[in-house]
Amino acid sequence: MVEPFYTDVDEDEVKREKAKARELRNSQWWKRRRSTGICHYCGRKFKPSELTMDHIVPLGRGGKSTKGNVAPACKECNTRKKQLLLIEWEEYLKSVREEGS
């Protein structure tokens, strides 16, 4: 697996982005986005209320709370993805599939 590259992100910046995420979570845009009930990562169907907001580029890695950087995710995928970037997440999934073969 690729070793994650972490950047030094200012704690105050992360706090500001978390506040923006809370606002975005209350928006009609987000409610429509998760209304499909489909997890962005595994593609499984859930009740919309069971989906969480995941930052595709995590806040701790310099990501922002913008419409283009958040996706609905089931709690399992969101927990497993943690601070991984998409390329790292895809590599993780590939390794899991290979172990199961």
C-alpha positions as CSV (number, residue, x, y, z in Angstrom):
1,M,0.0,0.0,0.0
2,V,1.2,3.5,-0.7
3,E,2.3,5.4,2.3
4,P,0.1,8.4,2.8
5,F,1.7,11.8,2.4
6,Y,0.6,14.2,5.1
7,T,0.9,18.0,5.0
8,D,1.0,20.3,7.9
9,V,-2.4,21.8,8.0
10,D,-3.2,24.6,10.4
11,E,-5.6,23.6,13.1
12,D,-7.5,26.9,12.8
13,E,-8.0,26.2,9.1
14,V,-9.4,22.7,9.8
15,K,-11.8,24.3,12.4
16,R,-13.0,26.8,9.8
17,E,-13.5,24.0,7.2
18,K,-15.4,21.8,9.7
19,A,-17.7,24.8,10.3
20,K,-18.3,25.1,6.6
21,A,-19.0,21.4,6.4
22,R,-21.7,21.7,9.1
23,E,-23.3,24.5,7.0
24,L,-23.1,22.5,3.9
25,R,-24.6,19.4,5.6
26,N,-27.7,21.5,6.4
27,S,-28.1,22.8,2.8
28,Q,-30.7,21.6,0.3
29,W,-27.9,20.7,-2.1
30,W,-26.5,18.2,0.4
31,K,-29.9,16.8,1.2
32,R,-30.5,16.2,-2.5
33,R,-27.0,14.8,-3.0
34,R,-27.5,12.1,-0.4
35,S,-31.2,11.5,-1.2
36,T,-30.2,8.7,-3.7
37,G,-29.0,6.7,-0.7
38,I,-25.9,5.5,-2.7
39,C,-22.5,5.4,-1.1
40,H,-19.9,7.1,-3.3
41,Y,-17.3,4.5,-2.6
42,C,-18.9,1.1,-2.4
43,G,-22.1,1.8,-4.4
44,R,-24.4,0.1,-1.9
45,K,-27.8,1.5,-1.2
46,F,-28.6,3.0,2.3
47,K,-31.3,5.1,3.9
48,P,-30.2,8.7,3.1
49,S,-30.0,9.4,6.8
50,E,-27.4,6.7,7.2
51,L,-25.0,8.3,4.8
52,T,-22.2,10.6,6.2
53,M,-20.4,13.4,4.5
54,D,-16.9,12.4,3.5
55,H,-14.2,14.8,2.3
56,I,-12.7,13.3,-0.8
57,V,-9.5,15.1,-0.1
58,P,-9.5,15.0,3.7
59,L,-9.3,18.2,5.7
60,G,-6.2,17.0,7.4
61,R,-4.6,16.6,4.0
62,G,-5.5,20.2,2.9
63,G,-9.0,19.5,1.5
64,K,-11.8,22.0,1.7
65,S,-15.5,21.9,2.5
66,T,-16.8,22.6,-1.0
67,K,-19.4,20.9,-3.1
68,G,-16.7,19.4,-5.3
69,N,-14.9,17.8,-2.4
70,V,-17.6,16.1,-0.4
71,A,-19.5,12.9,-1.2
72,P,-22.1,10.8,0.6
73,A,-20.5,7.7,2.1
74,C,-21.7,4.9,4.3
75,K,-20.2,4.9,7.8
76,E,-18.1,1.8,7.0
77,C,-16.4,3.3,4.0
78,N,-16.0,6.7,5.7
79,T,-14.4,5.0,8.7
80,R,-12.1,2.8,6.6
81,K,-11.1,5.6,4.3
82,K,-10.0,7.9,7.2
83,Q,-7.4,10.3,5.8
84,L,-6.6,8.5,2.6
85,L,-6.7,10.2,-0.8
86,L,-8.7,8.5,-3.6
87,I,-5.6,6.9,-5.1
88,E,-4.6,5.5,-1.8
89,W,-8.2,4.3,-1.1
90,E,-8.4,2.6,-4.5
91,E,-5.1,0.9,-3.8
92,Y,-6.4,-0.2,-0.4
93,L,-9.6,-1.7,-2.0
94,K,-7.5,-3.5,-4.6
95,S,-5.3,-5.1,-1.9
96,V,-8.4,-6.2,0.0
97,R,-9.9,-7.8,-3.1
98,E,-6.6,-9.6,-3.9
99,E,-6.4,-11.0,-0.3
100,G,-10.0,-12.3,-0.7
101,S,-9.1,-14.1,-4.0
